[in-house]
Each structure stands twice: as structure tokens, then as C-alpha cells.
Amino acid sequence: MTSRGDSEEMINNRLNTYDAEILNMAYYDEVVVNRQNEMEDTAQIIKDILEE
């Protein structure tokens, strides 16, 4: 994250959000992993979920 210019505070906020989301994953209907350089695949997964 630092290689793309994120500040230390921003990185910590993102990691804290991730930790909270993982702890509550059982409460979500869907989980979509947003992987780097796979935006089109992620978008298609979301479209498929919305079409269900």
C-alpha cells in the first residue's frame, strides 16, 4: 500500500476495517474479495450477485 502512496494512517485504517469485516463475515450474505489488477473479474462477480 505504501508503494501506491497510501499514508501510514490510511493503511492502518484499511487494515482495521479489514479485521472488523473478517470478524463479522458470517453475518454477510456475500463476500467479494477485491484483488489487485482484477477489477474486471471483481466487477463481474458483483454483477452476478446483483442479478441473482
Biopython code that builds the backbone (N, CA, C, O; Angstrom):
import numpy as np
from Bio.PDB.StructureBuilder import StructureBuilder

atoms = [
    (1, "MET", "N", (0.814, -1.186, 0.000)),
    (1, "MET", "CA", (0.000, 0.000, 0.000)),
    (1, "MET", "C", (0.857, 1.248, 0.000)),
    (1, "MET", "O", (0.467, 2.273, -0.560)),
    (2, "THR", "N", (2.014, 1.171, 0.619)),
    (2, "THR", "CA", (2.879, 2.353, 0.619)),
    (2, "THR", "C", (3.427, 2.626, -0.775)),
    (2, "THR", "O", (3.714, 3.774, -1.117)),
    (3, "SER", "N", (3.574, 1.578, -1.579)),
    (3, "SER", "CA", (4.119, 1.777, -2.923)),
    (3, "SER", "C", (3.169, 2.576, -3.814)),
    (3, "SER", "O", (3.600, 3.165, -4.805)),
    (4, "ARG", "N", (1.890, 2.602, -3.473)),
    (4, "ARG", "CA", (0.949, 3.388, -4.270)),
    (4, "ARG", "C", (0.644, 4.735, -3.627)),
    (4, "ARG", "O", (-0.217, 5.473, -4.106)),
    (5, "GLY", "N", (1.351, 5.059, -2.537)),
    (5, "GLY", "CA", (1.246, 6.384, -1.957)),
    (5, "GLY", "C", (0.326, 6.521, -0.763)),
    (5, "GLY", "O", (0.078, 7.637, -0.306)),
    (6, "ASP", "N", (-0.191, 5.406, -0.239)),
    (6, "ASP", "CA", (-1.056, 5.490, 0.936)),
    (6, "ASP", "C", (-0.244, 5.874, 2.166)),
    (6, "ASP", "O", (0.877, 5.401, 2.353)),
    (7, "SER", "N", (-0.816, 6.733, 2.999)),
    (7, "SER", "CA", (-0.150, 7.138, 4.240)),
    (7, "SER", "C", (-0.246, 6.010, 5.264)),
    (7, "SER", "O", (-1.058, 5.096, 5.123)),
    (8, "GLU", "N", (0.583, 6.086, 6.281)),
    (8, "GLU", "CA", (0.557, 5.076, 7.339)),
    (8, "GLU", "C", (-0.803, 5.051, 8.029)),
    (8, "GLU", "O", (-1.309, 3.983, 8.374)),
    (9, "GLU", "N", (-1.393, 6.227, 8.230)),
    (9, "GLU", "CA", (-2.714, 6.306, 8.861)),
    (9, "GLU", "C", (-3.771, 5.611, 7.989)),
    (9, "GLU", "O", (-4.610, 4.862, 8.489)),
    (10, "MET", "N", (-3.715, 5.872, 6.694)),
    (10, "MET", "CA", (-4.677, 5.265, 5.780)),
    (10, "MET", "C", (-4.522, 3.734, 5.773)),
    (10, "MET", "O", (-5.514, 3.005, 5.775)),
    (11, "ILE", "N", (-3.297, 3.268, 5.764)),
    (11, "ILE", "CA", (-3.035, 1.825, 5.795)),
    (11, "ILE", "C", (-3.596, 1.214, 7.065)),
    (11, "ILE", "O", (-4.262, 0.179, 7.017)),
    (12, "ASN", "N", (-3.335, 1.842, 8.198)),
    (12, "ASN", "CA", (-3.854, 1.330, 9.469)),
    (12, "ASN", "C", (-5.375, 1.305, 9.480)),
    (12, "ASN", "O", (-5.970, 0.347, 9.973)),
    (13, "ASN", "N", (-6.014, 2.341, 8.946)),
    (13, "ASN", "CA", (-7.479, 2.367, 8.873)),
    (13, "ASN", "C", (-8.012, 1.232, 8.005)),
    (13, "ASN", "O", (-8.993, 0.580, 8.361)),
    (14, "ARG", "N", (-7.374, 1.004, 6.884)),
    (14, "ARG", "CA", (-7.809, -0.064, 5.987)),
    (14, "ARG", "C", (-7.638, -1.428, 6.637)),
    (14, "ARG", "O", (-8.512, -2.287, 6.518)),
    (15, "LEU", "N", (-6.521, -1.633, 7.323)),
    (15, "LEU", "CA", (-6.283, -2.915, 7.993)),
    (15, "LEU", "C", (-7.266, -3.133, 9.142)),
    (15, "LEU", "O", (-7.730, -4.253, 9.359)),
    (16, "ASN", "N", (-7.580, -2.077, 9.871)),
    (16, "ASN", "CA", (-8.568, -2.197, 10.947)),
    (16, "ASN", "C", (-9.949, -2.518, 10.395)),
    (16, "ASN", "O", (-10.682, -3.324, 10.968)),
    (17, "THR", "N", (-10.302, -1.886, 9.280)),
    (17, "THR", "CA", (-11.583, -2.175, 8.633)),
    (17, "THR", "C", (-11.617, -3.630, 8.181)),
    (17, "THR", "O", (-12.617, -4.321, 8.374)),
    (18, "TYR", "N", (-10.535, -4.088, 7.584)),
    (18, "TYR", "CA", (-10.438, -5.478, 7.133)),
    (18, "TYR", "C", (-10.642, -6.426, 8.310)),
    (18, "TYR", "O", (-11.416, -7.378, 8.213)),
    (19, "ASP", "N", (-9.959, -6.174, 9.408)),
    (19, "ASP", "CA", (-10.073, -7.042, 10.591)),
    (19, "ASP", "C", (-11.518, -7.109, 11.078)),
    (19, "ASP", "O", (-12.021, -8.189, 11.389)),
    (20, "ALA", "N", (-12.180, -5.966, 11.143)),
    (20, "ALA", "CA", (-13.572, -5.922, 11.597)),
    (20, "ALA", "C", (-14.485, -6.671, 10.633)),
    (20, "ALA", "O", (-15.393, -7.384, 11.060)),
    (21, "GLU", "N", (-14.248, -6.512, 9.345)),
    (21, "GLU", "CA", (-15.081, -7.198, 8.350)),
    (21, "GLU", "C", (-14.886, -8.712, 8.412)),
    (21, "GLU", "O", (-15.851, -9.468, 8.303)),
    (22, "ILE", "N", (-13.670, -9.146, 8.583)),
    (22, "ILE", "CA", (-13.396, -10.589, 8.666)),
    (22, "ILE", "C", (-14.068, -11.175, 9.900)),
    (22, "ILE", "O", (-14.638, -12.265, 9.832)),
    (23, "LEU", "N", (-14.011, -10.478, 11.015)),
    (23, "LEU", "CA", (-14.646, -10.979, 12.236)),
    (23, "LEU", "C", (-16.156, -11.112, 12.078)),
    (23, "LEU", "O", (-16.776, -11.945, 12.739)),
    (24, "ASN", "N", (-16.751, -10.305, 11.213)),
    (24, "ASN", "CA", (-18.202, -10.305, 11.028)),
    (24, "ASN", "C", (-18.642, -10.966, 9.723)),
    (24, "ASN", "O", (-19.801, -10.839, 9.326)),
    (25, "MET", "N", (-17.736, -11.662, 9.059)),
    (25, "MET", "CA", (-18.021, -12.236, 7.757)),
    (25, "MET", "C", (-19.235, -13.171, 7.769)),
    (25, "MET", "O", (-19.951, -13.255, 6.771)),
    (26, "ALA", "N", (-19.470, -13.854, 8.851)),
    (26, "ALA", "CA", (-20.601, -14.789, 8.931)),
    (26, "ALA", "C", (-21.945, -14.071, 8.812)),
    (26, "ALA", "O", (-22.956, -14.698, 8.496)),
    (27, "TYR", "N", (-21.961, -12.766, 9.061)),
    (27, "TYR", "CA", (-23.202, -12.004, 9.015)),
    (27, "TYR", "C", (-23.505, -11.430, 7.623)),
    (27, "TYR", "O", (-24.573, -10.856, 7.410)),
    (28, "TYR", "N", (-22.583, -11.580, 6.692)),
    (28, "TYR", "CA", (-22.768, -11.036, 5.344)),
    (28, "TYR", "C", (-23.413, -12.070, 4.440)),
    (28, "TYR", "O", (-23.161, -13.267, 4.580)),
    (29, "ASP", "N", (-24.239, -11.618, 3.518)),
    (29, "ASP", "CA", (-24.827, -12.509, 2.522)),
    (29, "ASP", "C", (-23.795, -12.904, 1.467)),
    (29, "ASP", "O", (-23.801, -14.036, 0.983)),
    (30, "GLU", "N", (-22.933, -11.998, 1.121)),
    (30, "GLU", "CA", (-21.917, -12.229, 0.090)),
    (30, "GLU", "C", (-20.605, -11.601, 0.546)),
    (30, "GLU", "O", (-20.592, -10.607, 1.272)),
    (31, "VAL", "N", (-19.512, -12.198, 0.111)),
    (31, "VAL", "CA", (-18.181, -11.647, 0.356)),
    (31, "VAL", "C", (-17.466, -11.595, -0.985)),
    (31, "VAL", "O", (-17.336, -12.613, -1.665)),
    (32, "VAL", "N", (-17.009, -10.426, -1.360)),
    (32, "VAL", "CA", (-16.283, -10.255, -2.609)),
    (32, "VAL", "C", (-14.881, -9.769, -2.274)),
    (32, "VAL", "O", (-14.704, -8.739, -1.625)),
    (33, "VAL", "N", (-13.895, -10.523, -2.725)),
    (33, "VAL", "CA", (-12.504, -10.145, -2.499)),
    (33, "VAL", "C", (-12.068, -9.282, -3.672)),
    (33, "VAL", "O", (-12.137, -9.710, -4.824)),
    (34, "ASN", "N", (-11.627, -8.088, -3.384)),
    (34, "ASN", "CA", (-11.188, -7.137, -4.403)),
    (34, "ASN", "C", (-9.673, -7.266, -4.553)),
    (34, "ASN", "O", (-8.906, -6.611, -3.847)),
    (35, "ARG", "N", (-9.260, -8.122, -5.486)),
    (35, "ARG", "CA", (-7.830, -8.384, -5.680)),
    (35, "ARG", "C", (-7.216, -7.359, -6.634)),
    (35, "ARG", "O", (-7.857, -6.883, -7.571)),
    (36, "GLN", "N", (-5.971, -7.044, -6.362)),
    (36, "GLN", "CA", (-5.261, -6.068, -7.187)),
    (36, "GLN", "C", (-5.151, -6.577, -8.626)),
    (36, "GLN", "O", (-4.879, -7.756, -8.855)),
    (37, "ASN", "N", (-5.360, -5.693, -9.577)),
    (37, "ASN", "CA", (-5.272, -5.971, -11.012)),
    (37, "ASN", "C", (-6.330, -6.941, -11.512)),
    (37, "ASN", "O", (-6.152, -7.543, -12.571)),
    (38, "GLU", "N", (-7.434, -7.111, -10.777)),
    (38, "GLU", "CA", (-8.512, -7.993, -11.204)),
    (38, "GLU", "C", (-9.864, -7.273, -11.148)),
    (38, "GLU", "O", (-10.883, -7.872, -10.804)),
    (39, "MET", "N", (-9.858, -5.982, -11.490)),
    (39, "MET", "CA", (-11.054, -5.170, -11.375)),
    (39, "MET", "C", (-12.203, -5.710, -12.231)),
    (39, "MET", "O", (-13.348, -5.738, -11.779)),
    (40, "GLU", "N", (-11.910, -6.136, -13.454)),
    (40, "GLU", "CA", (-12.978, -6.638, -14.327)),
    (40, "GLU", "C", (-13.614, -7.902, -13.751)),
    (40, "GLU", "O", (-14.833, -8.064, -13.802)),
    (41, "ASP", "N", (-12.790, -8.795, -13.206)),
    (41, "ASP", "CA", (-13.327, -10.018, -12.594)),
    (41, "ASP", "C", (-14.183, -9.685, -11.376)),
    (41, "ASP", "O", (-15.249, -10.268, -11.178)),
    (42, "THR", "N", (-13.713, -8.750, -10.569)),
    (42, "THR", "CA", (-14.460, -8.339, -9.380)),
    (42, "THR", "C", (-15.790, -7.704, -9.779)),
    (42, "THR", "O", (-16.824, -7.994, -9.179)),
    (43, "ALA", "N", (-15.763, -6.851, -10.778)),
    (43, "ALA", "CA", (-16.993, -6.217, -11.257)),
    (43, "ALA", "C", (-17.982, -7.262, -11.753)),
    (43, "ALA", "O", (-19.183, -7.140, -11.510)),
    (44, "GLN", "N", (-17.493, -8.290, -12.445)),
    (44, "GLN", "CA", (-18.383, -9.333, -12.942)),
    (44, "GLN", "C", (-18.999, -10.130, -11.803)),
    (44, "GLN", "O", (-20.173, -10.492, -11.864)),
    (45, "ILE", "N", (-18.226, -10.403, -10.778)),
    (45, "ILE", "CA", (-18.752, -11.115, -9.604)),
    (45, "ILE", "C", (-19.885, -10.304, -8.978)),
    (45, "ILE", "O", (-20.931, -10.852, -8.628)),
    (46, "ILE", "N", (-19.672, -9.003, -8.841)),
    (46, "ILE", "CA", (-20.704, -8.148, -8.242)),
    (46, "ILE", "C", (-21.945, -8.111, -9.132)),
    (46, "ILE", "O", (-23.065, -8.190, -8.628)),
    (47, "LYS", "N", (-21.764, -7.991, -10.436)),
    (47, "LYS", "CA", (-22.910, -8.011, -11.361)),
    (47, "LYS", "C", (-23.687, -9.316, -11.229)),
    (47, "LYS", "O", (-24.917, -9.312, -11.204)),
    (48, "ASP", "N", (-22.965, -10.432, -11.145)),
    (48, "ASP", "CA", (-23.623, -11.727, -10.996)),
    (48, "ASP", "C", (-24.432, -11.807, -9.702)),
    (48, "ASP", "O", (-25.533, -12.357, -9.691)),
    (49, "ILE", "N", (-23.895, -11.267, -8.627)),
    (49, "ILE", "CA", (-24.599, -11.259, -7.348)),
    (49, "ILE", "C", (-25.879, -10.438, -7.468)),
    (49, "ILE", "O", (-26.934, -10.857, -6.992)),
    (50, "LEU", "N", (-25.789, -9.276, -8.098)),
    (50, "LEU", "CA", (-26.946, -8.392, -8.230)),
    (50, "LEU", "C", (-28.028, -8.981, -9.123)),
    (50, "LEU", "O", (-29.204, -8.653, -8.966)),
    (51, "GLU", "N", (-27.650, -9.834, -10.045)),
    (51, "GLU", "CA", (-28.617, -10.457, -10.955)),
    (51, "GLU", "C", (-29.309, -11.679, -10.348)),
    (51, "GLU", "O", (-30.269, -12.190, -10.924)),
    (52, "GLU", "N", (-28.840, -12.149, -9.202)),
    (52, "GLU", "CA", (-29.434, -13.324, -8.574)),
    (52, "GLU", "C", (-30.856, -13.074, -8.167)),
    (52, "GLU", "O", (-31.508, -13.964, -7.621)),
]
sb = StructureBuilder()
sb.init_structure("model")
sb.init_model(0)
sb.init_chain("A")
sb.init_seg("    ")
for serial, (resi, resn, name, xyz) in enumerate(atoms, 1):
    if name == "N":
        sb.init_residue(resn, " ", resi, " ")
    sb.init_atom(name, np.array(xyz, "f"), 0.0, 1.0, " ", f" {name:<3s}", serial, name[0])
structure = sb.get_structure()
